[in-house]
Amino acid sequence: MKRRRTYTRDFKISVIREIESGKTLAQVSRENAAPTATVAQTVAPTATPTPTPTPPGFELLFAVAGIGVAIVIYTNKKRRRR
């Protein structure tokens, strides 16, 4: 049975630095003679996406608009009853 290839911590750190410097996964894997999937797995745990912040106040705006619509509907129904 073929033995799995292991990569050192220094190798993994250098791969991550190369990716962060702007190189593509394919370039880094070719230069280091490592499979692209291995490079992708090395980089994946460190590449945490930054959540996009929602602008504050939209929830409040929609709540106020909803209350406004409810008031308009209520007053229109009340006028029709007279």
Secondary structure by P-SEA (a helix, b strand, c coil): cbbbbbbcaaaaaaaaaaaaacccaaaaaaaacccaaaaaaaaccccccccccccccaaaaaaaaaaaaaaaaaaaaaaaac
